[in-house]
Amino acid sequence: MNVGRAKEIAESLEMISVTYEGSPVIIQHVDDNTKMARIYSKADPENEREVPVLNLIEE
């Protein structure tokens, strides 16, 4: 995924299906400079982490 699309999804009111390493995730924030996204798993919302935007897949 590219940074622009990740930001659109993060700001969207719609629930857009995104996965990271095969698991459904929510994008919380995207950093333009580092091209990293703060995400959390739908199954474990307490476990936030920073991952490369390129590794996110829109379903």
Predicted model as a PDB file, atoms N, CA, C, CB and O in Angstrom, pLDDT in the B-factor column:
MODEL        1                                                                  
ATOM      1  N   MET A   1       0.856  -1.172   0.000  1.00 96.00           N  
ATOM      2  CA  MET A   1       0.000   0.000   0.000  1.00 96.00           C  
ATOM      3  C   MET A   1       0.900   1.232   0.000  1.00 96.00           C  
ATOM      4  CB  MET A   1      -0.973   0.000   1.229  1.00 96.00           C  
ATOM      5  O   MET A   1       2.015   1.197   0.520  1.00 96.00           O  
ATOM      6  N   ASN A   2       0.408   2.313  -0.584  1.00 97.00           N  
ATOM      7  CA  ASN A   2       1.204   3.544  -0.548  1.00 97.00           C  
ATOM      8  C   ASN A   2       0.737   4.445   0.604  1.00 97.00           C  
ATOM      9  CB  ASN A   2       1.101   4.299  -1.902  1.00 97.00           C  
ATOM     10  O   ASN A   2      -0.346   4.259   1.158  1.00 97.00           O  
ATOM     11  N   VAL A   3       1.571   5.410   0.943  1.00 97.00           N  
ATOM     12  CA  VAL A   3       1.309   6.287   2.086  1.00 97.00           C  
ATOM     13  C   VAL A   3       0.010   7.059   1.918  1.00 97.00           C  
ATOM     14  CB  VAL A   3       2.464   7.259   2.279  1.00 97.00           C  
ATOM     15  O   VAL A   3      -0.770   7.180   2.863  1.00 97.00           O  
ATOM     16  N   GLY A   4      -0.230   7.587   0.707  1.00 97.00           N  
ATOM     17  CA  GLY A   4      -1.457   8.361   0.463  1.00 97.00           C  
ATOM     18  C   GLY A   4      -2.709   7.554   0.729  1.00 97.00           C  
ATOM     19  O   GLY A   4      -3.639   8.041   1.372  1.00 97.00           O  
ATOM     20  N   ARG A   5      -2.744   6.321   0.239  1.00 98.00           N  
ATOM     21  CA  ARG A   5      -3.923   5.470   0.444  1.00 98.00           C  
ATOM     22  C   ARG A   5      -4.057   5.097   1.916  1.00 98.00           C  
ATOM     23  CB  ARG A   5      -3.835   4.192  -0.425  1.00 98.00           C  
ATOM     24  O   ARG A   5      -5.172   5.059   2.437  1.00 98.00           O  
ATOM     25  N   ALA A   6      -2.965   4.827   2.585  1.00 98.00           N  
ATOM     26  CA  ALA A   6      -3.012   4.487   4.008  1.00 98.00           C  
ATOM     27  C   ALA A   6      -3.596   5.647   4.812  1.00 98.00           C  
ATOM     28  CB  ALA A   6      -1.601   4.131   4.528  1.00 98.00           C  
ATOM     29  O   ALA A   6      -4.374   5.434   5.742  1.00 98.00           O  
ATOM     30  N   LYS A   7      -3.216   6.887   4.447  1.00 97.00           N  
ATOM     31  CA  LYS A   7      -3.764   8.061   5.143  1.00 97.00           C  
ATOM     32  C   LYS A   7      -5.258   8.197   4.880  1.00 97.00           C  
ATOM     33  CB  LYS A   7      -3.034   9.344   4.701  1.00 97.00           C  
ATOM     34  O   LYS A   7      -6.025   8.516   5.788  1.00 97.00           O  
ATOM     35  N   GLU A   8      -5.674   7.953   3.629  1.00 97.00           N  
ATOM     36  CA  GLU A   8      -7.106   8.011   3.306  1.00 97.00           C  
ATOM     37  C   GLU A   8      -7.895   7.014   4.160  1.00 97.00           C  
ATOM     38  CB  GLU A   8      -7.334   7.720   1.802  1.00 97.00           C  
ATOM     39  O   GLU A   8      -8.951   7.342   4.701  1.00 97.00           O  
ATOM     40  N   ILE A   9      -7.372   5.813   4.269  1.00 97.00           N  
ATOM     41  CA  ILE A   9      -8.054   4.782   5.053  1.00 97.00           C  
ATOM     42  C   ILE A   9      -8.096   5.172   6.532  1.00 97.00           C  
ATOM     43  CB  ILE A   9      -7.353   3.417   4.880  1.00 97.00           C  
ATOM     44  O   ILE A   9      -9.129   5.019   7.185  1.00 97.00           O  
ATOM     45  N   ALA A  10      -6.987   5.669   7.055  1.00 96.00           N  
ATOM     46  CA  ALA A  10      -6.926   6.061   8.471  1.00 96.00           C  
ATOM     47  C   ALA A  10      -7.932   7.162   8.790  1.00 96.00           C  
ATOM     48  CB  ALA A  10      -5.512   6.528   8.833  1.00 96.00           C  
ATOM     49  O   ALA A  10      -8.502   7.186   9.881  1.00 96.00           O  
ATOM     50  N   GLU A  11      -8.152   8.078   7.837  1.00 95.00           N  
ATOM     51  CA  GLU A  11      -9.055   9.217   8.059  1.00 95.00           C  
ATOM     52  C   GLU A  11     -10.501   8.912   7.674  1.00 95.00           C  
ATOM     53  CB  GLU A  11      -8.570  10.419   7.274  1.00 95.00           C  
ATOM     54  O   GLU A  11     -11.401   9.699   7.966  1.00 95.00           O  
ATOM     55  N   SER A  12     -10.723   7.784   7.027  1.00 94.00           N  
ATOM     56  CA  SER A  12     -12.054   7.435   6.543  1.00 94.00           C  
ATOM     57  C   SER A  12     -12.993   7.036   7.685  1.00 94.00           C  
ATOM     58  CB  SER A  12     -11.958   6.301   5.532  1.00 94.00           C  
ATOM     59  O   SER A  12     -12.572   6.435   8.673  1.00 94.00           O  
ATOM     60  N   LEU A  13     -14.258   7.380   7.527  1.00 91.00           N  
ATOM     61  CA  LEU A  13     -15.268   6.960   8.491  1.00 91.00           C  
ATOM     62  C   LEU A  13     -15.752   5.536   8.189  1.00 91.00           C  
ATOM     63  CB  LEU A  13     -16.455   7.940   8.483  1.00 91.00           C  
ATOM     64  O   LEU A  13     -16.343   4.870   9.040  1.00 91.00           O  
ATOM     65  N   GLU A  14     -15.487   5.090   6.962  1.00 92.00           N  
ATOM     66  CA  GLU A  14     -15.865   3.742   6.577  1.00 92.00           C  
ATOM     67  C   GLU A  14     -14.904   2.729   7.198  1.00 92.00           C  
ATOM     68  CB  GLU A  14     -15.885   3.602   5.043  1.00 92.00           C  
ATOM     69  O   GLU A  14     -13.763   3.054   7.526  1.00 92.00           O  
ATOM     70  N   MET A  15     -15.391   1.489   7.353  1.00 89.00           N  
ATOM     71  CA  MET A  15     -14.541   0.414   7.832  1.00 89.00           C  
ATOM     72  C   MET A  15     -13.956  -0.281   6.603  1.00 89.00           C  
ATOM     73  CB  MET A  15     -15.339  -0.593   8.747  1.00 89.00           C  
ATOM     74  O   MET A  15     -14.623  -1.107   5.981  1.00 89.00           O  
ATOM     75  N   ILE A  16     -12.724   0.048   6.257  1.00 94.00           N  
ATOM     76  CA  ILE A  16     -12.064  -0.525   5.089  1.00 94.00           C  
ATOM     77  C   ILE A  16     -11.165  -1.657   5.558  1.00 94.00           C  
ATOM     78  CB  ILE A  16     -11.248   0.554   4.307  1.00 94.00           C  
ATOM     79  O   ILE A  16     -10.378  -1.493   6.490  1.00 94.00           O  
ATOM     80  N   SER A  17     -11.288  -2.795   4.913  1.00 96.00           N  
ATOM     81  CA  SER A  17     -10.562  -3.997   5.321  1.00 96.00           C  
ATOM     82  C   SER A  17      -9.087  -3.913   4.927  1.00 96.00           C  
ATOM     83  CB  SER A  17     -11.204  -5.243   4.696  1.00 96.00           C  
ATOM     84  O   SER A  17      -8.745  -3.817   3.748  1.00 96.00           O  
ATOM     85  N   VAL A  18      -8.216  -3.950   5.957  1.00 97.00           N  
ATOM     86  CA  VAL A  18      -6.769  -3.895   5.754  1.00 97.00           C  
ATOM     87  C   VAL A  18      -6.149  -5.021   6.573  1.00 97.00           C  
ATOM     88  CB  VAL A  18      -6.176  -2.491   6.166  1.00 97.00           C  
ATOM     89  O   VAL A  18      -6.581  -5.301   7.691  1.00 97.00           O  
ATOM     90  N   THR A  19      -5.123  -5.669   5.997  1.00 97.00           N  
ATOM     91  CA  THR A  19      -4.434  -6.710   6.752  1.00 97.00           C  
ATOM     92  C   THR A  19      -2.943  -6.412   6.839  1.00 97.00           C  
ATOM     93  CB  THR A  19      -4.666  -8.083   6.110  1.00 97.00           C  
ATOM     94  O   THR A  19      -2.373  -5.726   5.991  1.00 97.00           O  
ATOM     95  N   TYR A  20      -2.334  -6.947   7.887  1.00 96.00           N  
ATOM     96  CA  TYR A  20      -0.890  -6.902   8.072  1.00 96.00           C  
ATOM     97  C   TYR A  20      -0.472  -8.317   8.458  1.00 96.00           C  
ATOM     98  CB  TYR A  20      -0.460  -5.832   9.170  1.00 96.00           C  
ATOM     99  O   TYR A  20      -0.924  -8.847   9.473  1.00 96.00           O  
ATOM    100  N   GLU A  21       0.379  -8.919   7.660  1.00 95.00           N  
ATOM    101  CA  GLU A  21       0.823 -10.303   7.864  1.00 95.00           C  
ATOM    102  C   GLU A  21      -0.369 -11.247   8.010  1.00 95.00           C  
ATOM    103  CB  GLU A  21       1.724 -10.399   9.108  1.00 95.00           C  
ATOM    104  O   GLU A  21      -0.341 -12.177   8.815  1.00 95.00           O  
ATOM    105  N   GLY A  22      -1.418 -10.996   7.220  1.00 94.00           N  
ATOM    106  CA  GLY A  22      -2.577 -11.875   7.192  1.00 94.00           C  
ATOM    107  C   GLY A  22      -3.638 -11.610   8.243  1.00 94.00           C  
ATOM    108  O   GLY A  22      -4.695 -12.241   8.219  1.00 94.00           O  
ATOM    109  N   SER A  23      -3.382 -10.690   9.168  1.00 94.00           N  
ATOM    110  CA  SER A  23      -4.340 -10.383  10.241  1.00 94.00           C  
ATOM    111  C   SER A  23      -5.035  -9.060   9.972  1.00 94.00           C  
ATOM    112  CB  SER A  23      -3.633 -10.340  11.608  1.00 94.00           C  
ATOM    113  O   SER A  23      -4.393  -8.102   9.543  1.00 94.00           O  
ATOM    114  N   PRO A  24      -6.354  -8.992  10.221  1.00 96.00           N  
ATOM    115  CA  PRO A  24      -7.080  -7.719  10.049  1.00 96.00           C  
ATOM    116  C   PRO A  24      -6.590  -6.672  11.057  1.00 96.00           C  
ATOM    117  CB  PRO A  24      -8.610  -7.939  10.214  1.00 96.00           C  
ATOM    118  O   PRO A  24      -6.436  -6.958  12.244  1.00 96.00           O  
ATOM    119  N   VAL A  25      -6.350  -5.457  10.559  1.00 97.00           N  
ATOM    120  CA  VAL A  25      -5.854  -4.384  11.428  1.00 97.00           C  
ATOM    121  C   VAL A  25      -6.590  -3.081  11.156  1.00 97.00           C  
ATOM    122  CB  VAL A  25      -4.344  -4.186  11.231  1.00 97.00           C  
ATOM    123  O   VAL A  25      -7.247  -2.913  10.129  1.00 97.00           O  
ATOM    124  N   ILE A  26      -6.460  -2.172  12.102  1.00 97.00           N  
ATOM    125  CA  ILE A  26      -6.966  -0.806  11.988  1.00 97.00           C  
ATOM    126  C   ILE A  26      -5.748   0.113  11.908  1.00 97.00           C  
ATOM    127  CB  ILE A  26      -7.908  -0.422  13.208  1.00 97.00           C  
ATOM    128  O   ILE A  26      -4.819   0.000  12.706  1.00 97.00           O  
ATOM    129  N   ILE A  27      -5.766   1.032  10.924  1.00 97.00           N  
ATOM    130  CA  ILE A  27      -4.687   2.022  10.816  1.00 97.00           C  
ATOM    131  C   ILE A  27      -5.069   3.219  11.674  1.00 97.00           C  
ATOM    132  CB  ILE A  27      -4.438   2.452   9.318  1.00 97.00           C  
ATOM    133  O   ILE A  27      -6.116   3.834  11.474  1.00 97.00           O  
ATOM    134  N   GLN A  28      -4.215   3.536  12.622  1.00 96.00           N  
ATOM    135  CA  GLN A  28      -4.499   4.647  13.526  1.00 96.00           C  
ATOM    136  C   GLN A  28      -3.851   5.944  13.060  1.00 96.00           C  
ATOM    137  CB  GLN A  28      -4.025   4.312  14.925  1.00 96.00           C  
ATOM    138  O   GLN A  28      -4.449   7.015  13.162  1.00 96.00           O  
ATOM    139  N   HIS A  29      -2.630   5.844  12.549  1.00 96.00           N  
ATOM    140  CA  HIS A  29      -1.889   7.046  12.137  1.00 96.00           C  
ATOM    141  C   HIS A  29      -0.850   6.655  11.094  1.00 96.00           C  
ATOM    142  CB  HIS A  29      -1.206   7.739  13.363  1.00 96.00           C  
ATOM    143  O   HIS A  29      -0.314   5.547  11.127  1.00 96.00           O  
ATOM    144  N   VAL A  30      -0.568   7.571  10.165  1.00 98.00           N  
ATOM    145  CA  VAL A  30       0.453   7.341   9.149  1.00 98.00           C  
ATOM    146  C   VAL A  30       1.438   8.497   9.175  1.00 98.00           C  
ATOM    147  CB  VAL A  30      -0.180   7.184   7.739  1.00 98.00           C  
ATOM    148  O   VAL A  30       1.034   9.660   9.157  1.00 98.00           O  
ATOM    149  N   ASP A  31       2.722   8.186   9.218  1.00 97.00           N  
ATOM    150  CA  ASP A  31       3.785   9.193   9.212  1.00 97.00           C  
ATOM    151  C   ASP A  31       4.356   9.299   7.797  1.00 97.00           C  
ATOM    152  CB  ASP A  31       4.910   8.833  10.244  1.00 97.00           C  
ATOM    153  O   ASP A  31       4.942   8.346   7.283  1.00 97.00           O  
ATOM    154  N   ASP A  32       4.177  10.476   7.168  1.00 94.00           N  
ATOM    155  CA  ASP A  32       4.669  10.708   5.801  1.00 94.00           C  
ATOM    156  C   ASP A  32       6.185  10.564   5.693  1.00 94.00           C  
ATOM    157  CB  ASP A  32       4.258  12.095   5.330  1.00 94.00           C  
ATOM    158  O   ASP A  32       6.695  10.011   4.718  1.00 94.00           O  
ATOM    159  N   ASN A  33       6.897  11.063   6.692  1.00 97.00           N  
ATOM    160  CA  ASN A  33       8.361  11.096   6.620  1.00 97.00           C  
ATOM    161  C   ASN A  33       8.981   9.709   6.723  1.00 97.00           C  
ATOM    162  CB  ASN A  33       8.913  11.978   7.718  1.00 97.00           C  
ATOM    163  O   ASN A  33       9.887   9.373   5.961  1.00 97.00           O  
ATOM    164  N   THR A  34       8.498   8.907   7.658  1.00 98.00           N  
ATOM    165  CA  THR A  34       9.101   7.585   7.874  1.00 98.00           C  
ATOM    166  C   THR A  34       8.404   6.488   7.070  1.00 98.00           C  
ATOM    167  CB  THR A  34       9.063   7.231   9.353  1.00 98.00           C  
ATOM    168  O   THR A  34       8.903   5.367   6.970  1.00 98.00           O  
ATOM    169  N   LYS A  35       7.233   6.827   6.493  1.00 98.00           N  
ATOM    170  CA  LYS A  35       6.416   5.843   5.762  1.00 98.00           C  
ATOM    171  C   LYS A  35       6.044   4.660   6.653  1.00 98.00           C  
ATOM    172  CB  LYS A  35       7.168   5.341   4.515  1.00 98.00           C  
ATOM    173  O   LYS A  35       5.995   3.512   6.210  1.00 98.00           O  
ATOM    174  N   MET A  36       5.783   4.976   7.920  1.00 98.00           N  
ATOM    175  CA  MET A  36       5.373   3.973   8.893  1.00 98.00           C  
ATOM    176  C   MET A  36       3.937   4.266   9.317  1.00 98.00           C  
ATOM    177  CB  MET A  36       6.331   3.958  10.127  1.00 98.00           C  
ATOM    178  O   MET A  36       3.491   5.414   9.308  1.00 98.00           O  
ATOM    179  N   ALA A  37       3.229   3.213   9.685  1.00 98.00           N  
ATOM    180  CA  ALA A  37       1.843   3.350  10.140  1.00 98.00           C  
ATOM    181  C   ALA A  37       1.722   2.765  11.535  1.00 98.00           C  
ATOM    182  CB  ALA A  37       0.854   2.649   9.163  1.00 98.00           C  
ATOM    183  O   ALA A  37       2.299   1.721  11.838  1.00 98.00           O  
ATOM    184  N   ARG A  38       0.954   3.461  12.393  1.00 98.00           N  
ATOM    185  CA  ARG A  38       0.634   2.903  13.711  1.00 98.00           C  
ATOM    186  C   ARG A  38      -0.655   2.110  13.530  1.00 98.00           C  
ATOM    187  CB  ARG A  38       0.480   4.038  14.828  1.00 98.00           C  
ATOM    188  O   ARG A  38      -1.675   2.656  13.111  1.00 98.00           O  
ATOM    189  N   ILE A  39      -0.603   0.833  13.844  1.00 98.00           N  
ATOM    190  CA  ILE A  39      -1.759  -0.037  13.652  1.00 98.00           C  
ATOM    191  C   ILE A  39      -2.063  -0.799  14.928  1.00 98.00           C  
ATOM    192  CB  ILE A  39      -1.519  -1.013  12.495  1.00 98.00           C  
ATOM    193  O   ILE A  39      -1.247  -0.863  15.848  1.00 98.00           O  
ATOM    194  N   TYR A  40      -3.257  -1.376  14.963  1.00 97.00           N  
ATOM    195  CA  TYR A  40      -3.557  -2.363  16.000  1.00 97.00           C  
ATOM    196  C   TYR A  40      -4.470  -3.419  15.402  1.00 97.00           C  
ATOM    197  CB  TYR A  40      -4.216  -1.697  17.254  1.00 97.00           C  
ATOM    198  O   TYR A  40      -5.228  -3.165  14.466  1.00 97.00           O  
ATOM    199  N   SER A  41      -4.371  -4.598  15.967  1.00 94.00           N  
ATOM    200  CA  SER A  41      -5.160  -5.732  15.498  1.00 94.00           C  
ATOM    201  C   SER A  41      -6.586  -5.621  16.009  1.00 94.00           C  
ATOM    202  CB  SER A  41      -4.530  -7.060  15.949  1.00 94.00           C  
ATOM    203  O   SER A  41      -6.816  -5.204  17.144  1.00 94.00           O  
ATOM    204  N   LYS A  42      -7.544  -5.996  15.169  1.00 85.00           N  
ATOM    205  CA  LYS A  42      -8.940  -6.005  15.608  1.00 85.00           C  
ATOM    206  C   LYS A  42      -9.119  -6.977  16.773  1.00 85.00           C  
ATOM    207  CB  LYS A  42      -9.879  -6.387  14.439  1.00 85.00           C  
ATOM    208  O   LYS A  42      -9.953  -6.757  17.651  1.00 85.00           O  
ATOM    209  N   ALA A  43      -8.336  -8.048  16.773  1.00 89.00           N  
ATOM    210  CA  ALA A  43      -8.441  -9.064  17.828  1.00 89.00           C  
ATOM    211  C   ALA A  43      -7.763  -8.623  19.122  1.00 89.00           C  
ATOM    212  CB  ALA A  43      -7.830 -10.375  17.352  1.00 89.00           C  
ATOM    213  O   ALA A  43      -8.116  -9.111  20.196  1.00 89.00           O  
ATOM    214  N   ASP A  44      -6.795  -7.706  19.039  1.00 91.00           N  
ATOM    215  CA  ASP A  44      -6.035  -7.271  20.214  1.00 91.00           C  
ATOM    216  C   ASP A  44      -5.780  -5.769  20.147  1.00 91.00           C  
ATOM    217  CB  ASP A  44      -4.695  -8.039  20.316  1.00 91.00           C  
ATOM    218  O   ASP A  44      -4.655  -5.337  19.895  1.00 91.00           O  
ATOM    219  N   PRO A  45      -6.835  -4.967  20.376  1.00 91.00           N  
ATOM    220  CA  PRO A  45      -6.701  -3.504  20.206  1.00 91.00           C  
ATOM    221  C   PRO A  45      -5.720  -2.827  21.170  1.00 91.00           C  
ATOM    222  CB  PRO A  45      -8.044  -2.867  20.373  1.00 91.00           C  
ATOM    223  O   PRO A  45      -5.321  -1.686  20.935  1.00 91.00           O  
ATOM    224  N   GLU A  46      -5.328  -3.508  22.245  1.00 94.00           N  
ATOM    225  CA  GLU A  46      -4.374  -2.917  23.191  1.00 94.00           C  
ATOM    226  C   GLU A  46      -2.934  -2.984  22.671  1.00 94.00           C  
ATOM    227  CB  GLU A  46      -4.469  -3.628  24.543  1.00 94.00           C  
ATOM    228  O   GLU A  46      -2.057  -2.279  23.170  1.00 94.00           O  
ATOM    229  N   ASN A  47      -2.699  -3.827  21.676  1.00 93.00           N  
ATOM    230  CA  ASN A  47      -1.351  -4.061  21.160  1.00 93.00           C  
ATOM    231  C   ASN A  47      -1.087  -3.220  19.916  1.00 93.00           C  
ATOM    232  CB  ASN A  47      -1.150  -5.545  20.842  1.00 93.00           C  
ATOM    233  O   ASN A  47      -1.243  -3.702  18.794  1.00 93.00           O  
ATOM    234  N   GLU A  48      -0.685  -1.956  20.112  1.00 96.00           N  
ATOM    235  CA  GLU A  48      -0.368  -1.059  19.000  1.00 96.00           C  
ATOM    236  C   GLU A  48       1.083  -1.264  18.587  1.00 96.00           C  
ATOM    237  CB  GLU A  48      -0.623   0.425  19.389  1.00 96.00           C  
ATOM    238  O   GLU A  48       1.940  -1.581  19.411  1.00 96.00           O  
ATOM    239  N   ARG A  49       1.345  -1.075  17.281  1.00 97.00           N  
ATOM    240  CA  ARG A  49       2.726  -1.159  16.812  1.00 97.00           C  
ATOM    241  C   ARG A  49       2.912  -0.336  15.545  1.00 97.00           C  
ATOM    242  CB  ARG A  49       3.123  -2.619  16.559  1.00 97.00           C  
ATOM    243  O   ARG A  49       1.957  -0.001  14.845  1.00 97.00           O  
ATOM    244  N   GLU A  50       4.181  -0.023  15.275  1.00 98.00           N  
ATOM    245  CA  GLU A  50       4.545   0.733  14.073  1.00 98.00           C  
ATOM    246  C   GLU A  50       5.040  -0.268  13.030  1.00 98.00           C  
ATOM    247  CB  GLU A  50       5.644   1.828  14.385  1.00 98.00           C  
ATOM    248  O   GLU A  50       5.901  -1.100  13.314  1.00 98.00           O  
ATOM    249  N   VAL A  51       4.488  -0.176  11.823  1.00 98.00           N  
ATOM    250  CA  VAL A  51       4.884  -1.084  10.745  1.00 98.00           C  
ATOM    251  C   VAL A  51       5.063  -0.284   9.451  1.00 98.00           C  
ATOM    252  CB  VAL A  51       3.825  -2.218  10.553  1.00 98.00           C  
ATOM    253  O   VAL A  51       4.489   0.795   9.308  1.00 98.00           O  
ATOM    254  N   PRO A  52       5.848  -0.800   8.517  1.00 98.00           N  
ATOM    255  CA  PRO A  52       6.000  -0.121   7.224  1.00 98.00           C  
ATOM    256  C   PRO A  52       4.672  -0.130   6.456  1.00 98.00           C  
ATOM    257  CB  PRO A  52       7.114  -0.798   6.381  1.00 98.00           C  
ATOM    258  O   PRO A  52       4.002  -1.158   6.369  1.00 98.00           O  
ATOM    259  N   VAL A  53       4.309   1.018   5.909  1.00 98.00           N  
ATOM    260  CA  VAL A  53       3.064   1.130   5.135  1.00 98.00           C  
ATOM    261  C   VAL A  53       3.058   0.132   3.981  1.00 98.00           C  
ATOM    262  CB  VAL A  53       2.885   2.569   4.596  1.00 98.00           C  
ATOM    263  O   VAL A  53       2.007  -0.410   3.641  1.00 98.00           O  
ATOM    264  N   LEU A  54       4.218  -0.115   3.375  1.00 98.00           N  
ATOM    265  CA  LEU A  54       4.302  -1.027   2.242  1.00 98.00           C  
ATOM    266  C   LEU A  54       3.850  -2.441   2.581  1.00 98.00           C  
ATOM    267  CB  LEU A  54       5.709  -1.062   1.725  1.00 98.00           C  
ATOM    268  O   LEU A  54       3.482  -3.204   1.688  1.00 98.00           O  
ATOM    269  N   ASN A  55       3.875  -2.798   3.866  1.00 98.00           N  
ATOM    270  CA  ASN A  55       3.477  -4.142   4.284  1.00 98.00           C  
ATOM    271  C   ASN A  55       1.983  -4.275   4.545  1.00 98.00           C  
ATOM    272  CB  ASN A  55       4.231  -4.530   5.520  1.00 98.00           C  
ATOM    273  O   ASN A  55       1.506  -5.372   4.837  1.00 98.00           O  
ATOM    274  N   LEU A  56       1.230  -3.170   4.445  1.00 98.00           N  
ATOM    275  CA  LEU A  56      -0.222  -3.226   4.645  1.00 98.00           C  
ATOM    276  C   LEU A  56      -0.895  -3.581   3.327  1.00 98.00           C  
ATOM    277  CB  LEU A  56      -0.767  -1.873   5.193  1.00 98.00           C  
ATOM    278  O   LEU A  56      -0.479  -3.126   2.261  1.00 98.00           O  
ATOM    279  N   ILE A  57      -1.934  -4.393   3.412  1.00 98.00           N  
ATOM    280  CA  ILE A  57      -2.655  -4.830   2.223  1.00 98.00           C  
ATOM    281  C   ILE A  57      -4.131  -4.493   2.373  1.00 98.00           C  
ATOM    282  CB  ILE A  57      -2.463  -6.345   1.983  1.00 98.00           C  
ATOM    283  O   ILE A  57      -4.772  -4.884   3.349  1.00 98.00           O  
ATOM    284  N   GLU A  58      -4.668  -3.759   1.388  1.00 97.00           N  
ATOM    285  CA  GLU A  58      -6.087  -3.456   1.376  1.00 97.00           C  
ATOM    286  C   GLU A  58      -6.794  -4.640   0.743  1.00 97.00           C  
ATOM    287  CB  GLU A  58      -6.391  -2.124   0.608  1.00 97.00           C  
ATOM    288  O   GLU A  58      -6.435  -5.086  -0.347  1.00 97.00           O  
ATOM    289  N   GLU A  59      -7.796  -5.139   1.435  1.00 92.00           N  
ATOM    290  CA  GLU A  59      -8.531  -6.321   0.949  1.00 92.00           C  
ATOM    291  C   GLU A  59      -9.605  -5.906  -0.030  1.00 92.00           C  
ATOM    292  CB  GLU A  59      -9.159  -7.101   2.119  1.00 92.00           C  
ATOM    293  O   GLU A  59     -10.329  -6.756  -0.548  1.00 92.00           O  
TER     294      GLU A  59                                                      
ENDMDL                                                                          
END                                                                             
